[in-house]
Amino acid sequence: MADISAIRESGGIVEKKTAGDIIFDILNYLFFGLFTFSCIFPFYYIFINTISDPALVTAGKITLIPHGLTLSNYAVMIKLSDFWQSVLITVLRTVLGTALMVFVSSLAGYLVTKSEMWHRQLWYRLLVVTMYFNAGLIPWYLNMASLGLTNNFWAYIIPGIVSPYNIILVKTYIESIPGEIEESAYIDGASYWTIYLKIIWPLCKPILATIAIFGAVGHWNSFQDSLILNADSPALQTLQHRLYIYLNQSSNIGAVLSSGDASNIASSLNTKIIQYTISMVTIIPILCVYPFMQRYFEKGLMLGAVKG
């Protein structure tokens, strides 16, 4: 195998790749290409089956390209009883829960960076300890019930406001900001609140966007709290909980449709199509939001992991 030779070109050094390097690059791109395809294809396959002719889907003729394009499957889903109520509850908990979590995480993360904080190390260590210990499902439920957080919308919001992991990320990110910026503001007479709102908050946008994605995805996909805490309150059930109910009832989906034309449409759908369509309805919103937040997500996650 020939040695790597360096060739000076336009003031820079260009390395000439050997046969081994080329083979490695090919195998590397091939592996990650197949890995990417394996991640994307399930979503693509489900989507093309939801917009194809139900008869062709039932016959198993939809594999790579959709045929007989139609949106009738989605028309059936939006006519399901309680669907829009579950969407409203999920959107409300996602927006409100994420906003409160981001604010509290940023404020707590800023506080634990201050050496003036009373017993700062003790509180920070107690915060970290909560990441390693869990009382279990039954004590958690008994605690939530004793606090009156069963059959209550706030059961979705209050437990998730304080997130130790997100606080640690914000703390680490703030510590990477040059201290001179805050010191100059303090000398000019700025209070802690002013420094936090006018300096720290704007500079922390990348890490705040990162934890916002974590929080939003967690709230949107949350299922267990709705199933356990609000099972007796259909009006408070989330979209994922409603998805679970629909999937269990998909063989008799006509029973959960309002009436009229919707039932006639449903009769032409089989269980598989219904499951595909419901799954896409819950996935599409997150897929639409994530690309706009990805650049903040990558930057915040990398910068927030520089220090420990």
N, C-alpha and C positions, 0 to 999 in steps of 0.2 A: 504494500500500500504506500502510495506516495506521501511524502511529508507535506504538511500545510505550508504553502509559500505565501509570503506577504508581498503584495504589489502596491507600490505607491501610485496613487491616481488622484489627480486634482487636489493635492495637498493632504489627502487622507489615506488611511491604510485599509485596503480591501483584502480580505482573506479568501483565498481560493479553496473551495470545498473539495474534499476527497470523495472517492466513491462511497466510503463508509458513511461520511456525513450526509450525502445525498440519500442514501438508503434509509438512514435514521430519520431524516426529515420526512420522507415519504411515509414511512411506517407511523411516525408521530402524527402527521396530518390525517392519515387514514384512520388511526385509532380514535382521535378526538372527533373526526367527522362522523364515524359510526356511533360514537357515544352521544353526540349532539342529536343525530337522527333518531336514536332510540329514545331520547327524552322528548323530542318534539312530535314524533309520529303518533303516539297514542292520542294526543290532543287533536291532531289533524284528522286522524281516523274517526274519532267521535264526532268532530264538527261536520265532516263531509257526509256522514250518515244522518245527521240531523237536518241537512238541507237537501237531501235527495228524496226521490220518490219512495214512499213507504213500502210499496210493493217490491221494488228492487232491493231495498234494504232487507226486507223479510226473506227474499230469495238468496241473499248473500252475494249479490252481484256488485256491491260497492266496495272497492278495495283502495284504489289510489286516486280516482277522479270521480267527483260527484256527477250524478245523472238525474235528469228530471227535476231540476232545481225547484224547490218549494219552501215556503216558510210556514206551511200549515201546521207543522209540528210545534213551532213556537206559538202559533195562534192558540193551540190547544192549551199549552202551559199557562198562558196569561189569563185563561178563563177558569183556571182551577180556583176553587173556593179557598179563601184565606191566603192566597199566594201573595197578593200585594200588601196585606197586613204584615206578613213575615218579612217582606222586602223592606218595609218601612222600619220595623223594629231592628233589622240588621243594619240598615244605613244609619239609624240614630245611634245605635251602640258603637258602631265603627267610628263615626265622626266624633261623638262626644267622648267616648272612651279613649280614643287616640289623642285627642286634643288635651285632655286632662293628664294623661300619662306623660306626654311630651313636656308639658309645663312643669309638672312635679319632678320629673326626672332631671330636667335642666336645672331647676332651682336647687334640688337636693345635691346634684352633682357639683354645682357651684359652691354650695355651703361646705361640703366636706373637703374642699381645697383650701379653705381658710384656716390658718393656724390659730386664729383667735377663737374659733368655735370651741365651746365648752366640751372637754373630753372627746375631741374629734376622732382620735384613733379608736377609742372604745366604741363609739357609735358606728364608725365605719366597719369595724370588725364584726359587730353584731349584725350589721346589714349583710355582710358577706356570708356569715354563718347560715342565714336563712336559705341560701342557695343549695346547701348540702343536706338539709334535713326537711322531711315532709311527714306530717302527722298521719297521713293516710286519708282515704276517701270518706270513711264514716265519721271520724272526728271533724273533718272539714265540713261535712253536711250538717252535723250537729251544731257546729259553730255558726254556720250561715243561718240555720233555723233559729238559733237563740238571738241572733241579731235582727231577725225579722226580714231576712233577705230571701225568703222563698215566696214564689208567686209575686215577685216584685221586680220591676224593670231595673232598679239600681243594683240588683245582684250581678248584672253584666258589667257595671261600671266601677263600683267601689273596690272590689278585690284586685282589679288590675291597675289601679292608679299608681301604686308604688311597685316598681320593678327593679330589684337589685341589680340585675344584669345591665339594664339600660342606664342606671345611675352610674355604674362603674365605667361604662363606655363614655358617658358625658364627662365624668371626672377626669378620665385619662386624656380626653381631647382638650379640655380646658387647661390642663397642666402643660400641654404642648404649645399653648399661646404664650408669646413673650410676656413676662411679668411687667416689663417696663410700660406696656400700654395701660395696664390697670393702675400702676403706680402714678403715672402722669395725670390720669383722670382724678385719682384720689388727692393728689397735691393741689389740683385746681378746685377742690372743694366738692367733688362728686360723692354722693352717698353710695352705699352698697347697692341699693335698689337702682339708682341711676346707672351705675357701672354695669349692673346685670342686664338692665333693659336696653341701654344704649350701646354697650360695647360687647359684652359676653354673648348675649342672645344673637345679634347679627353675625358674629364671628363663628358661632356654633351651628349655623344653618346646615352644613354637610352632615354632621353627626345627628342633628335633630331630624333631618330627613331620613336618615338611616333607621333610627328607632321608631320613627313614624311609620315606616314601611313594616317593620316588625310588628308594631302594635295593630296597624290596620289589617294586615293579613291574619293575625291571630284572632282579632274580633270577628272578621268576616267569616272565617272558617270554624269559629267556635261552635261546638256541638254539645259537649258534655254538660256544661252548666245549664243550658236550656233544657236538656233531657232530664236532669236530676232536680233542678230547682223550680222550673216552671212547667213541669209536665201537666199540671192541672189547670194551666192558664193558656188556652190556645191562642189568645190574642197577644201573648208575650213570646210566643215561640219564634225562634230565629229561622232564617232561610235554610240553614243546614239541617236543623231539626225538622223543618217541613219537608226537605228533600228526603230525609230518612223515612218519614211517614209515607210520602208518595211512592218511594221505592218499594216499601212493604205492601202498598196497595196497588201497585202498577198493574197487576193482573186483572184488577177490577177498577180500573181508573175511572170508568163511567160513574162510579159511586161518589167520587169526589169532585166531579164536574158540576157546574151549576145546573144546566138543563139545556134543552133545545138543540141548536146546531152543534154545539160543542160535543154533545154526546155522540152525534152522528159522525163527527170527525174522529173522535176517539175510537170508534169501532173499527176504523181502518188501520189503527196503530197497534203494534204488538208491544210486549213488555220491554224488549230490547230498545226500541226506538224511544219509548217514554223515558227509560233510564238514561239514554244518551242525551236527550234533550234537556232533562232536568239537570244533569251534570254540567252541561255547557252553560246553562243559565246562571249557575253559581260560580263558574270559573271566569266567564267573559269579563265581568267588571274589574277583577284584579289584573287580568292580562292587559286590559286597556290602560290602567293606571300605572303599572310598574315601569313601562318604558320611559315615561316622563320623569320618574324618580330615580332611574338607574344611575345616572351620573353622580347624583348626590350620594346615593347608596354606596357606590364603590369608593368614592373619595372619603366619605365619613368613616367607613369601616376600616380603611387602611390607616388613616391618620389617627383614629381612635385606638388603634392597636399598637402604636409605636411604643408607648410606655406601659408599664404594668402597675 
